[in-house]
Amino acid sequence: MTVRIRSALDTLPAYAPGRSVPGAVKLASNELAFPTLPAVAQAIAEGFALGSYQYLPYKSDGKPTKLKRVIVLGRGGAKVEAGLTRGSTVSEAVMWARDLVNTPSGAKSPAAFARAAKTLLTGKGVKVEVLDVAALKKARLGGVLGVGQGSEQSPRLVKMTYAPVGAKGKVALVGKGVVFDSGGLSLKTASGMETMKTDMSGAAAVIGAMSVLQDLGVKTKVVAFAPMVENMPSGTAIRPGDVLKIRNGKTVEVLNTDAEGRLILADGLSLAAEEKPDAIIDLATLTGACVVALGEKIAGLMTTNDSWGEQVRAAADNAGEPVWPLPLPKEYNPLIESEIADLKNIGTGGYGGALTAGLFLAAFVGDVPWVHLDIAGPARAGKDDGVMVRGGTGFGVRTLVRLLTDYKKPAATNGAR
């Protein structure tokens, strides 16, 4: 099947005051900003690639799409070709993330997930270090070790470093990599476990984004951390009431073992802060509370720095991955204070769970500008909807790529704490 596209690339519409132009962005002074030809071409490439995505390894009668080739005709020459190439490159990263998210948990232990990451990043200008249990202990990563101790599949942490010549700025990424979440001893319901193979979507997005930085000529230095665990109930699992010591020295009383993602992110964020980056961003399928607040298509954005938060939101809007700002109210900090430790891993009361989770994570980033994206809703699609095919969506890859491409050091402004 060959698809020819002409009109979208031939010309961009002119703007007249009072006229509504589809696809244009309203700016101040009654002006509109139009997408450039390369941007249109990139969108076309991403639309076809991601909209036709299929995951078929376990289908005995799986039928691949009949779409074999797309031919784009129009003006623009090299610029349009560059946009198409960029869209194709970014789409490959998104589809890799989707493949990993859709893979059954039994086939992607933390060790297997780490190997997949290393394989993907080979030859991509990214240095990869994999920490096994011995290295995790040496690094004092009590959150990762604590969550992982209940599973026969031992935990890992993957550190990735992209350091281009002439780098401008430094950003740290952290992605939650729980390959399966049973809830631990605070066991989930049977239906609550059905989609828990997707609980490593944040790590998959981070790894996918790292894989294309060199190909896209990104000039930002990036260091990324992906803690990988399986959260299981057993005789060796952490118990409610146990206390874990995180990398930065803070202690956490674990009152609910199903609030495990924030425990491994605490270690990842501590390591990220030690790198002294200009800014940090983490992605995590963290709370059902965020899904209750924003639904299944919008990620929650929390930040300690307004400038950084606005930059992340602009990148997400540009990439077509919707996010919405949520507060980090300091008045809620007492809700995560523990009687016996520095913090507890769940908030007091039954409300504001996404916010107390964000406040918990904020305790591990120091003074570095930080954004937390709770992608619990949009990391998985329940049905086909445009480029979001049912199953893992790879949400966050396109936002990260755009963010790192256009990165500017955030201003020293504080967000709500």
C-alpha positions in Angstrom: 0.0 0.0 0.0 1.4 3.4 -1.0 0.1 6.6 0.5 0.8 9.9 -1.2 0.5 13.2 0.7 0.6 16.5 -1.1 -1.6 19.3 0.3 0.0 19.4 3.8 3.4 20.1 2.4 2.6 22.3 -0.6 2.0 25.5 1.4 1.0 26.8 4.8 -2.2 28.9 5.0 -2.0 32.6 5.3 -3.4 34.3 8.4 -5.9 37.2 8.4 -7.2 38.8 11.6 -10.4 37.2 12.8 -9.8 34.0 10.7 -9.6 30.7 12.4 -6.7 28.5 11.0 -6.7 24.8 12.1 -3.4 23.7 13.6 -2.1 27.2 14.4 -1.2 28.4 17.9 -2.6 31.6 19.2 0.0 34.0 20.5 -0.1 37.5 22.0 -1.1 40.5 19.8 -3.5 38.5 17.7 -0.7 36.6 16.0 -0.5 32.9 15.1 2.6 30.7 15.0 2.4 28.1 12.2 4.2 24.8 12.2 7.2 24.8 9.9 7.5 22.4 7.0 9.9 20.1 8.9 7.5 20.0 11.9 4.6 19.1 9.6 6.8 16.4 8.0 7.8 15.0 11.4 4.2 14.9 12.5 3.2 13.0 9.3 6.0 10.4 9.9 5.1 9.9 13.5 1.4 9.7 12.7 1.9 6.9 10.2 4.5 5.0 12.2 2.9 5.2 15.6 -0.7 4.8 14.3 0.2 1.6 12.5 2.1 0.1 15.4 1.3 -3.5 16.3 2.6 -5.9 18.9 2.3 -9.4 17.5 4.9 -11.7 19.1 2.3 -13.7 21.0 -0.4 -13.8 18.4 -0.6 -17.2 16.6 -2.5 -15.6 13.8 -1.2 -12.1 14.0 -1.5 -10.2 10.7 0.9 -7.4 10.2 -0.4 -4.1 8.8 -0.6 -3.9 5.0 0.9 -0.5 5.1 4.4 -1.0 3.6 5.5 2.4 2.3 4.5 6.0 2.6 5.5 8.4 -0.2 5.4 12.1 0.7 5.2 14.5 -2.2 5.6 18.3 -1.8 7.8 21.3 -1.5 10.6 21.8 1.0 13.3 19.5 -0.3 16.0 18.8 2.3 14.1 20.4 5.1 11.1 18.2 4.6 13.3 15.1 4.3 15.0 16.1 7.6 11.6 16.4 9.3 10.5 13.0 8.0 13.8 11.4 9.1 13.4 13.0 12.6 9.9 11.7 12.9 10.9 8.2 11.8 13.8 8.2 14.3 11.7 9.4 17.2 9.0 6.9 16.3 11.5 4.0 16.4 12.3 5.0 20.0 8.7 5.2 21.0 8.0 1.8 19.4 10.9 0.2 21.3 9.4 1.5 24.5 6.0 0.2 23.5 7.4 -3.2 22.8 9.1 -3.4 26.2 6.0 -2.2 28.0 3.8 -4.8 26.2 6.2 -7.6 26.9 4.9 -10.0 29.5 6.6 -9.5 32.9 7.8 -13.1 32.9 10.0 -12.3 29.9 11.4 -9.1 31.2 13.1 -9.6 34.6 15.1 -6.6 35.8 18.2 -8.4 34.5 16.6 -8.9 31.1 15.3 -5.4 31.0 18.8 -4.1 31.7 20.3 -6.2 28.9 17.6 -4.9 26.5 18.6 -1.4 27.4 22.3 -2.1 26.9 21.6 -3.7 23.5 19.5 -0.8 22.3 22.1 1.8 23.4 25.1 0.1 21.9 26.6 2.4 19.2 24.3 5.2 20.2 26.9 7.4 21.9 25.7 6.4 25.4 27.8 5.0 28.1 25.9 2.3 30.0 26.6 0.9 33.5 24.5 -1.8 35.0 24.5 -2.2 38.8 23.8 -5.7 40.1 22.9 -6.6 43.7 26.5 -6.3 45.0 26.9 -2.9 43.3 23.5 -1.8 44.6 24.6 -2.6 48.2 27.9 -0.8 47.7 26.0 2.2 46.4 23.7 2.2 49.4 20.5 2.0 47.4 18.2 0.9 50.1 15.0 1.7 48.3 15.9 -0.5 45.3 17.2 -3.3 47.4 14.2 -3.2 49.8 11.6 -3.4 47.1 13.5 -6.0 45.1 14.2 -8.3 48.1 10.8 -10.1 47.8 11.4 -11.4 44.3 13.6 -14.3 43.0 14.5 -11.9 40.2 17.2 -9.6 41.6 17.0 -5.9 41.1 19.2 -3.8 38.8 19.9 -0.1 38.2 21.0 1.1 34.8 23.0 4.4 34.6 23.3 6.0 31.1 25.5 8.9 30.2 25.3 10.9 26.9 28.1 13.5 26.7 28.3 15.2 23.3 31.2 17.3 22.4 30.5 21.0 23.1 27.5 20.1 25.4 25.4 23.0 26.5 23.8 22.3 29.8 23.3 19.1 31.8 20.0 17.3 32.5 19.3 14.2 34.6 16.5 11.8 33.9 15.0 9.1 36.1 12.5 6.5 35.1 10.5 4.0 37.3 11.2 0.5 36.2 9.0 -1.9 38.1 8.7 -4.8 35.7 5.8 -6.3 37.7 3.9 -4.9 40.7 1.9 -7.4 42.7 1.7 -4.8 45.5 4.1 -6.9 47.6 2.6 -8.0 51.0 0.1 -5.1 50.6 -1.3 -7.3 47.8 -3.3 -5.8 44.9 -6.6 -7.3 43.8 -6.5 -9.7 40.9 -7.9 -7.1 38.5 -5.5 -4.6 39.9 -2.6 -6.7 38.7 -3.8 -7.3 35.1 -1.9 -4.4 33.6 1.0 -4.2 36.1 3.5 -5.3 33.4 3.3 -1.7 32.3 4.7 -0.4 35.6 8.1 0.1 34.0 6.8 2.6 31.4 8.8 5.5 32.9 12.1 3.6 32.6 11.2 2.5 29.0 10.5 6.1 28.0 13.8 7.3 29.4 15.8 4.5 27.7 14.0 5.0 24.5 14.7 8.8 24.5 18.4 8.2 25.3 18.7 6.0 22.2 18.1 8.8 19.7 20.0 11.7 21.1 23.1 11.1 19.1 21.2 10.5 15.9 19.3 13.8 16.4 22.4 15.8 17.2 21.2 16.8 20.7 23.8 19.1 22.3 22.6 18.7 25.9 24.6 16.4 28.3 22.3 13.8 29.8 22.7 11.4 32.6 19.9 9.0 33.2 19.0 6.4 35.9 16.5 3.5 35.6 16.1 1.5 38.8 14.5 -1.9 37.9 12.7 -4.2 40.3 10.0 -6.8 40.6 7.6 -6.2 43.6 6.5 -9.6 44.9 5.2 -11.1 48.2 7.3 -13.7 49.8 9.0 -14.6 53.0 11.8 -12.2 52.2 9.6 -9.3 51.1 9.6 -6.0 53.0 6.9 -5.7 55.6 4.6 -2.8 56.5 6.5 -1.1 59.3 10.0 -1.8 58.0 12.4 1.1 57.6 14.6 1.6 54.6 17.6 3.9 54.3 17.8 5.7 50.9 21.0 6.7 49.1 20.9 10.3 50.4 20.7 9.1 54.0 17.0 9.7 54.7 15.0 6.9 56.3 11.6 5.8 55.2 9.0 3.8 57.1 7.2 1.6 54.6 3.6 1.5 55.6 2.3 0.2 52.3 4.4 -2.1 50.1 2.3 -1.2 47.1 3.7 2.4 47.3 7.0 1.0 46.0 7.7 3.1 43.0 8.6 6.2 45.1 11.1 4.1 47.1 13.1 3.1 44.0 12.8 6.6 42.6 14.1 8.1 45.8 17.4 6.3 45.2 17.4 7.3 41.5 16.7 10.9 42.3 19.4 11.0 45.0 21.9 9.7 42.4 20.6 12.2 39.9 21.1 15.1 42.4 24.6 14.0 43.1 25.5 14.5 39.4 24.9 18.3 40.0 22.8 18.7 36.8 21.1 22.0 35.9 17.7 20.2 36.2 16.1 16.8 36.8 13.0 15.2 35.4 11.5 11.8 36.4 8.7 9.8 34.7 6.7 7.2 36.6 3.4 5.4 36.6 3.2 6.4 40.2 -0.4 6.9 41.5 -3.9 5.9 40.8 -4.8 9.2 42.4 -3.4 11.1 39.4 -5.6 9.0 37.1 -8.6 9.9 39.2 -7.7 13.6 39.0 -6.7 13.8 35.3 -8.1 10.7 33.6 -6.2 8.3 31.3 -4.9 10.7 28.7 -3.2 13.4 30.7 0.0 13.2 32.9 0.3 15.2 36.1 3.2 17.6 36.3 4.7 18.7 39.6 7.7 20.9 40.0 10.0 22.8 42.4 10.9 25.3 39.8 8.3 27.2 37.7 10.8 28.0 34.9 11.7 24.3 34.5 8.0 23.2 34.8 7.0 25.6 32.0 9.8 24.3 29.8 8.7 20.7 30.3 5.1 21.6 29.7 6.0 23.4 26.4 8.0 20.4 25.2 5.1 18.1 26.0 2.6 20.4 24.2 5.0 20.5 21.2 5.2 16.7 21.2 1.5 16.2 21.5 1.7 14.5 24.9 -0.7 16.3 27.2 0.4 17.2 30.8 -1.3 19.3 33.4 0.3 21.1 36.4 -0.5 20.0 39.9 0.7 21.7 43.1 3.3 20.6 45.7 1.6 22.3 48.7 4.0 22.5 51.7 0.9 22.3 54.0 0.7 18.6 53.1 4.2 17.8 54.2 3.0 16.7 57.7 1.0 14.0 55.9 4.2 12.1 55.1 6.0 12.5 58.4 6.7 9.3 60.2 6.7 8.6 63.9 9.9 6.6 63.8 11.7 7.6 60.6 12.3 10.7 58.5 9.4 10.0 56.1 6.6 7.4 55.5 5.8 6.2 52.1 2.1 6.9 52.1 0.2 10.0 53.2 -2.2 10.2 56.1 -5.8 10.2 55.1 -7.3 9.0 51.8 -7.0 12.1 49.6 -4.4 14.0 47.6 -2.3 10.8 47.0 -0.7 12.2 43.8 0.4 15.3 45.7 1.8 13.5 48.8 3.7 11.2 46.5 5.2 14.2 44.7 6.2 15.8 48.1 7.8 12.5 49.1 10.0 12.5 45.9 10.9 16.2 46.4 12.7 15.2 49.5 15.4 13.5 47.4 16.3 16.2 44.8 18.0 18.7 47.0 18.0 22.2 45.5 18.1 21.1 41.9 15.2 22.3 39.7 13.0 19.2 39.3 9.9 18.1 37.5 7.9 14.9 38.3 5.6 13.5 35.6 3.1 11.0 36.9 2.2 9.1 33.7 0.0 6.5 35.4 -2.9 7.4 33.0 -1.4 7.9 29.6 1.3 5.2 29.8 -1.3 2.7 28.6 -4.2 3.0 26.2 -7.3 1.0 26.7 -8.3 1.3 23.1 -6.9 2.5 19.7 -7.1 6.3 19.5 -5.1 8.0 16.8 -1.4 7.4 17.4 -2.1 5.8 20.8 -2.6 2.1 20.0 -4.1 -0.2 22.6 -1.5 -1.2 25.1 1.7 0.5 26.1 1.9 4.0 24.5 5.6 4.9 25.0 4.3 8.2 26.5 7.1 10.5 27.4 9.7 9.6 24.8 8.6 12.4 22.4 8.4 14.9 25.3 11.9 14.1 26.5 13.4 14.3 23.0 11.8 17.7 22.4 12.8 18.9 25.8 16.5 17.9 25.4 16.7 19.2 21.9 15.4 22.7 22.9 16.9 22.7 26.4 17.7 26.0 28.2 19.0 26.2 31.7 16.0 27.0 33.9 15.8 30.3 35.7 16.2 30.3 39.5 12.6 30.5 40.4 10.9 28.3 42.9 7.7 26.4 42.4 5.2 25.7 45.1 6.6 23.4 47.8 
